[in-house]
Amino acid sequence: MSIPFELPAEDRESSPYTGYTRGHWEAVADGLLSAAWRWSTPGGALLDLPGRPSRSGVRSDGLEGYARTFLAAAFRVAGADGDDPHGWLDRYARGLAAGTRTPGHDDTESWPLILDHHVQGQPMVESASVALGLRLTAPWLWKHLDDDVRDRTEEWLRGALRHTPAPNNWYLFPFTVAGFLESVGRGDAETGAVRERALELMETWYRGEGWYADGDGRAFDHYNGWALHLYPVLDAHLGGDTELSARYGPRLRAHLDGFALMFGADGAPLHFGRSLTYRFAASAAVGLGALTGDTPLSPGTSRRLASGSLRYFLERGALTDDGLLSLGWFGPHEATLQSYSGPASPYWASKAFVSLLAPADHPLWTAREEAAPVEEADRVLALPAPGLLVQATRADGIVRLHNHGSDHVRPHEAEDPGADDPHYGRQAYSSRTGPTATGNVADNHLSLEVAGRRSVRRRIRPLGAGQGDGWGWAASSHQPVFAGGPPMVPGLRVESVTVAHGPYELRVHRVVGAPAGTRVTQTGWAAGPEEDLVSTLHGPYGWSGPAEPARAPQGTAFTRWARVPRLVGRAGGTTVHVCVALLTGGTTADDPARAVTSVTVDGAEVEVGWVGARTRISFEPLRVSHEPV
């Protein structure tokens, strides 16, 4: 699809994979800003972009438009050492003065007050973007403001320090506000306490291997890169804080060691977790690591991932005809969204422009692009800390994520079946497919049906993960929960193991404590008829017959209509169900039915002969081995 603003000519010598250079990044930032500013209020304090409002209301959405685009402008100007040919900073300075004149008033320009997250919390999110933008541009914007505007701005920002954030990455918003205030000589005991509290919480959320939970519990998703690593590492970099850099830099490096594999050859990040409308913000951690040196990736690989992600969305309809980022994935897509998303929410994608803080002579821009990890070889990577298994195939450039550890259920929450979230509850996600919408058949899902009621998977209990030469595994258990009656069947649980080898996925489930006659269904990947994808599912053990095609007429973020292969079986007491799933794009992989040569089940022991190997799974205790034959 055409991009509604002009870009420089491609440079295939320097960037053989994407053609994009630093000049492309600057042009995209300028194009996005030009389009968004057409919708500003007369004083420039609010950018009221067209579209359905978020649950926070139109005024908060207008502040969001100002704050998130300011972040793009700040990276753009700071990265150019203050050169501002389009006069972006003058606009944001004018808007700052207008928005802070009478905060909380119901007039054309005033910003909403920052209150507790459960009262009027969204302005706290935006305060971090305002503060970070001011910190980045302090020599050219803050230092030239009138004293009265600086004082009013500080007073508005301090609302973030004096109110309660949501119990997750939100604690990094007042942390960022406090960091700015301290950087301009306005720090005190209040700013120090806020920063100390956030850093304490970060330690409790760190699970190892470069992965943070987004708050207490087990929420692992893109917030790791565009929030939990971004704010503390960038803060340490801007402040020259060697102690914080020594703590958080190695964690970013460890995160990127696995996260770099989570981009498809077409540039797509994994379609997994919430806030996916932020799109190419998924590359923020890649650019940040290149900037600070906290990365295992070469500069050429970093640029290939970041530019590939940027180009992926620009060429697939992420922009409206007038140059605005739409609410969705490619174009608008309601099922991708959360209720907190408003017309300006997609502009958290601005975080990707952290790459522009690397000057033009930085290796990120001067080195020649190199292949992305998925383009180098087939890979299977086990991540025990978050309970994830990553499977990438070079032939079709697809990356798959098998989820045995991320559920987004907070510790204090009950396992409410009505809160089933397609972006966390499914067994697998990929760079080429999205989950089907609630109300359609669920893709990549094991469901039990008892007395006519189907189960969903809510709280995931990881059982382990590991890998060998060319293969890997991850396992978890869950208690099925049901809507429309008793939420659980006492004693009922499902233990699940995924083994990945090449493009194949062996899925083995042990159902324990099922009432007699329980119906079991297992689904595979959702794919549309117009897509160059093949999704198949073969059930050699524990199923009543071959897979049948189920229809998902609401489609996914990738296709307006989808088919999902589905197996059906019966359970009662303790039963084992074995299947092999396959998702490929334009390749000639064997049918899964031919990949499996034998299945033996002996109590809690399962042995499967497949793809030239023998996999043994023991459920008591859990052990997984995979040996060539």
N, C-alpha and C positions, 0 to 999 in steps of 0.2 A: 504494500500500500504506500502511497506517496506521503512524504513528510511535509507538513504545511509551512515550512520555513527553509531557507537556503542553507546548505551545508557545503564545506569545502570539498574539493575533489578528493577522491580516495587516493591513498598512498599504499599501493600493494607491494612496494619494495620494503618499506619499513614495517608495514602491517599486513602480511600476506594472508592472514586469516579473516580479518575484519575490514581492512582498509581504513580504519579510524585512527586519527591522530589526536594530539592534544587540542588542535584547532577544532576538531569535531566536537569535543566535549565543551569547549567554550561556546561554540555556535549553538549547541543544544541548550545550554544554560540560558543564553540570551534569547533564544526562541521561546522557551518556556516562560521566561519572565515577561517578555513582550506581550504574549498572549494573555497571561494572567492579569497584568496591570490594566488591561482594557476594562476590567470589572471593579476597579477601585472606587471607593467613596471619594468625594471631592478633596478631602484632606489627606487621603492616602492611608488612613489608619486601618481600614478594613478592605479586604478583597472578597467581595460577595460573588463568588463564582456561581454560575447557574447549576441547578440540580436539586434533588430532594435533600432536605436538611437532615442533619444527624439528630440523635436524641438530645444533644446539648443545645440545639436551637441555632437560629440564623446568626445571631450576633457572635456567638462563640465560633461558628463556622467562618465568619468574616475575619476574626482574629487569626484563626488557623491559616487562612489564605495569606495574610500578611506574614505570619511567623515562618511558615514553612518555605515560602518563596524567598524570604529574607535569607534563609540558610543557604539556598542556592546562590544568591547574589553575593553573600559573604565569602563563600568558597571561591567564587569566580574572581572577585576583586582582590581578596587576600592572596590568592595564588598568582595574581599578576602584579604583586607588590604595590597595590594601590591604584594601578591603572584602571580607570573606570570610564571607558569611552561612551557608554550609554547612560551615564549618570544615575546608575541604580541607587547608590548610597544617598544621594540627595532626596530621592523619593522616600526611602525608608526613614531618613532623618525627619522629614516632614510628617510622615505618618506616625512616628514615635511621639512627636510633640502633640499631635492631635489626639491620639489614642489615650495618652496619659493625663490629659488636661482635667477631665472629670470622670475617672473610672467608675463604672457601675451605673452611669446615667443612661437613660433611654433616649439618646439623640443619634445623630448621624455618624459620629466618629468614635465615641467613647468605648474603650475596651471593657469587657466584663471583669469584675473582681476575681481574684484567685481564692477559691474556698476549698473546703475538704472535698476529696474525690467523690464522695457519695452525695454531695450537695450540688456543687457546681465545679466539678474537678477539671474539665477539659482545658481551661486556661492554664492550669499548672503544667500540662504537657507542652503547651505552646510557649510558656515562659522560658523553657530550656532552649528552644530554637532562637527566641529573641536574645537571650543572654549569650548564647554561643555566637550568634551573628555579631553582636556588639563586641565580644572579645576578639573575634577574628579581625574586625575592621576598626578596632579602637584608634589606631593612629590617624585614620581618615574620616571617622564619623564621630565617635564618642568625644574625642578631644576637642571637637569644634562645636559641640552643642552648648547652648546656654546653660548656666548653672541651674536655673529653675527646671529645665527639662531633664537634666541629669538627676536632680533630686526627686522629681516626680517619677522618673523611670525606676530609680532605686526603690522608692516606696511601693510601687506596683509590684515589682519583682519580689520584694520581701514577703508578699503574700504567699509565695511558694514555700518560704521557709517556716511560716507560722501556721500552716494547715497540713492536714494529714493526706499523704499520697495513698494511692492504691497499693496493696501489699505485694508489689512485684517491681519490675524495672522502673516504675514511677519514682522510686526513691532517688534515682539518678537525675531527675529533673531539678529538684532543689539543690542537689549536689552541684549541678552544672551552673545554676544561678549563683550559688555561693562562690564557685570558682571564678566566675566573672567579677563579682563584686570585690573579691580579694585581689584580683589582678589589676583593678583600677584604684586600689588604696581604700576601699570601703568595706574591708573585712572587719569582723569583730567576733565576740564569743558566739553569737547566733550563727554566723556563717561557719565557724569552726565546728560547732556541734552538729550541724546538718551534714557536713562532709564526713565527719567521723562516724555518724550513724549509718550513712550509706555504705561506707567502706566496711563496716562491721557486718552489715547484711550481705554484702558481696561474698564475704568469706563463708557464711552459712549456706549460700546458694551454689557455691562452686562444688562441682561433683567430680572434677578431674578430667584429664584428656582434653582440656580446653573448652569444656562445656559447663555452662551455668544453667540451673533451673530458673525459670522466670518467676521467682518467688518461692515460697515453701511449696513442696509437692514435686510433681514430675512434669513440668511443661518445658519441653526442649523444642525450639523452632528457630525461625529466622531472627527472632529478637536477640539471640546470642550475638549475631554479627552487627545488626544495625542499632543496638542499644547497649547490651551488657558488656561488650568489648569496646564499642565505639567511645562512649562517654569517658570512662576512666583512662583509657590509653591516650585519647586525644587531649584530655585535660593534663595528663603528665607531660605529654609532648609540648604543649603550648606553654606550660609553666616551667619547663626544664626541671621537673621533679624526678631526680634519678632514683629515689627510693620507690616511688610509685611505678616508675617505668620498669624497675627490676622485678616488681611483683606482678604487674599486669601484662608486660610485654611478652614474657615467655608463655603465658596462657593464650594470648592471641596467636602466637606462633604455633602452639599445639593445636589450637582450633582450626587454623588454616590448613594444617597438615591433612586433616580429614575433609574439611569443608570444601577444599579446592576440587574434590572429586564429585561434588554435588551440583555441577553445572553440565548440562548436556552439550554435545558438539555443536548444536545450533545456538548456544548461548543461554538457553533456558535454565533458570534455577529450579530446584525441586518445588513442585506445587504441593506444599505441605505447611500446615499451621495457619495461624490467623494473620490478618492484615496483609493479605497477598496483593492487595491493590497498591501497595508500596513498590511493587515490581522491582526495578533495577536497584533499589536500595539494598537488595541482597548482595550486591558487590561491594558495599561500603567497607566491610572488614578486609576485603582483598586490597582495596586502594589504601586503606589505613596502614595495613602491614607493610606495603611497599614504601609508604611515606616514612614510617618510623623505623623500618628495618626489622620489625618483629614478624618475619615471615620465612617459611621454608621455600617459598617460590622464587624463581628467577624473575627479574623485572619483565622480561618478555612474556612469561606465562601470566603474570599478574595483569598486564595490559590486555592480553588476549581474553582473559576471563571477564574483566570489567567492561571492556569495549564490546565484547560479544554479547553480554547481557544487555547493555544499553541499546545496541543495534537490534537485538532480538525483539524488543518491545516496540521500538519506534517503527519497525517495518511490519508489525502485525496489528496495527489498529489501536494502539494504546492512546493515541492522540485523536481528539476530535478534529473536525474539518477546520476549526478556528484555533487549533494548536493547544488545546487544554488536555491535561491528563484526565481520562474518564475514570469513573468508578468501576473497576473490573480488572480483567487480566489482559486480554487483547483489547476488544472493545468493552462496552458496558456489560456487566454480568452480575445480576442481583445475587445469585447464590454464593458468589465469592465473598460477599460483604458481611460485615458485622454492623450492628445498630449504631455503634459509635462512629461509623464512617460518614463523613459529609462530603460536599463537593470539592473541598480543598484537601481532604485527607490524603489523596494520592501523592501530594507534594512532599511527603516524607521521603519520597524517592530522591529528594535533594541531597540526602546523605551520601549518595554515590559520588557526588561532586567533591567529596573530601579528596579524591584523587588529584584535583586541581591544585591542592596545596603543595604538591610536588612541582617545582618550577620546571620550565621548559627544558633545562639542561639536566634534569634528573634522569637516571637510568630507566625509570618507569616509562619515559617518553622517548628516550634515545635508543634503547635496546630494540632489537628486532623481535617482533612477536614470535612466540614459540607455541607449540601445541598445548592444548588443555590436557589435563590428566586423562580424561576419557578418550582422547584421541591417540594416546600412546599405546595402550594395551588394555585387554580385559582386566578388570580389577574387582576384587571382593574385599571389603574392609569392614571389620567388626569394631564397633564402638561400645564397649561394655558400660561405660559410665552413663551415657544417656539411654542405653538399651536399643541401639540402632544397628542395622546392617545395611551397608551400601553396596550395590551391585552395578557395575558399569560395563558396557559392551562396546568395543571399539567399532565393530562393523556397522552398527546403526546409530552410534552416538547417544544411546539412551542410558540414563541413570535411574536406578530404582532404589527406593528406600523402604526397608522392611521395619515396621514399627513395633518394637517389643518393649517400649519404655516411656513414651511420651503420651500423656493423656489429658493434660490441662484440667485435671480435677484437683481442686484445692483440698488440703488435709481436713478442713472443717466441713466440707460439703458431703452430703449424702450422694449415693450413686443414683441420681435421678435419671430414669430412662428418657424423660422428656427433654433433657439437656444433651442428648446425644449429638456430638459434633462431628460431621463428616471429615473435618480437617485434622482430626486427631484419632478418631475411633477405628479407622480402617487399618487393615494389616499392612498395606503397602501403598506407596505413592511413587510418582515418577516425574521426569522432566518432560514427558510427552502426554501425560494423561492427568485429568483432575478427578476428584471424587464426584460421584453422582449426588444429586441434591436430595435432601431429606424429603421423603414422600415417594421417591423412585426406588427401584431396587438398589440396594447398597452394593457397590463394587468392593472387591477384596475384603470380604466379610464372612465370618462364620456365624451363623445364627441358629439358635435352637427355638423350636416352636412347641410350646406346652399349652394345652387347652386352647389352641387357636391364637395364642399370643406369642409374638416373635421377640427374641432377645436382642439387645445391643451390648457392645463392649464399652464400659466406662473406665473404671480404675484398672490400670494395667500394672501387674506385679512382675517385674523383670526377674528371670531365672538365670540369666547369664548370656554370654556371647563370646565367640572365639573365631579363629580363622587358621587356615593352613595354606598350602601352596595351591592357589587358584580356587579356593573355596572358603566358605565361612558360614557361620550359623548364629542365630539368636533365638532366644526362647522367653516365654512369659506365660503367666496364667491370669485368668480373670473369672469373676463370678458373673454369669449372665444376669442381666436385669431386664425386667419386663414391664411394659406399660399396660394400663387398663385392668389391673387387678393386683394381687400380691406382687411386690417388686422383685422378689427373689424366691427361688426354690431352695429350701434348706439343704445344705450339703452338695449342691450342684456347682461344679466348677469345670473350666476348660483349661487344659495345659496345651500350649502350642509351641511348635518348633519350626523355624524356617531354615532350610539349608540352600545356599545359592552356589551354583557351579556353572560357569559360562553364562548363557542367557536363561538357564533353567532355574526354577524355584520349587524345591520340594517342601510341601506344607504338610506337617503331621500334627494332628490334634488328638488328644485323649480327653474324652468326655467322661466325667466321673459324677456319679450320683444322679443320673437322669431318670425321670419317671419312664415307665414302660411306654413305648410308642412315641417317644419324642421325635419330632421331625428335625433333621439336620440339613442345613443348606450351606454350601460354600460357593462363593462367587470369585471370578477373576477380574481382569482389567477391563475397564470401560473404554470402548473405541467406537468412533463414528464411521459410517459407510464411506465417507469421503476422505478419510484419513489413510495415510500409507502406514497402517499398523495392522499387525496380526495378533489377536488375543485368543489364546486357547487354554483349555483346562481339561485335564485327564485325571480320572479317579480310579486308580487300580484296586483300591481296597476301602471298604466301608461305605460304598455308595450303591444306590439301587439301579443305576444305569448310566449311560453316557451323559455328558454335559448337554444342556439345552440352552438356547439363546433367550435371555430375558431382555426386556426392552426398558430403556430409561429415556422417555420422551422429553424430559427437561434437559437432557444432555449434561455436559460438563463445561468447564471454562474453555475447553479446546474444541468442542463440537456441539452443535445444537441438538443432536439426537444421538443416542448411543445404544449399543448392544453390550450385554454383560453375560459371559458364559456362567452357567450355574449347575452345580451338582446337588442332588437330593439323596438323602439316606435316612436311616432310622437309628435311634439310640435308646438304650435302656440299661440302667446300672452303669457299668464301665465299658466303653467302646472306643475303638481306634479308627480314625478316618485319615486316609492318605491320598494326596493328590499332587500333581505337578502342574504348575502354571507357567505360561510362556507369553511374554510380550516382546515382539520384535518389530522392526521397521525396515522393510526392504531387504531382508536377509533370507537365507535359505536354511535356517536351523531346522532340525528334524522335528517332526510332530512329537509332542510329549508322550503319546501312546507308544511310540517306537523307542523312546528314550528309556522306559522302564522295562526291566527284564524279569524282576521278581520282587515279591513283597512277602515277608514272613512276620507274623505277629505272635508272640509268645508271652502272654501276661503283660507285664510292663516293658517288654523288650520288643523293639521294632527294627527289622533289617530290610533295607531296600537296595536292590541292585538297579543301578541306573547310570546313564552317561559314562559308562566304562569304569564305574566305581561302586563300592559297597558302603552305604551309610548305615551305621548302627546308632540307634537312639534308645537310651534307657531312661525311663521316667522316675525310677525309685532306686537311688537318687538320680538326678538328671546328669546324663553324660552323652556326648555326641562325638562320634568318630567317623572319618570319611577316608577310605583307602582305595587306591586304584586296583583294578583286577585285570 
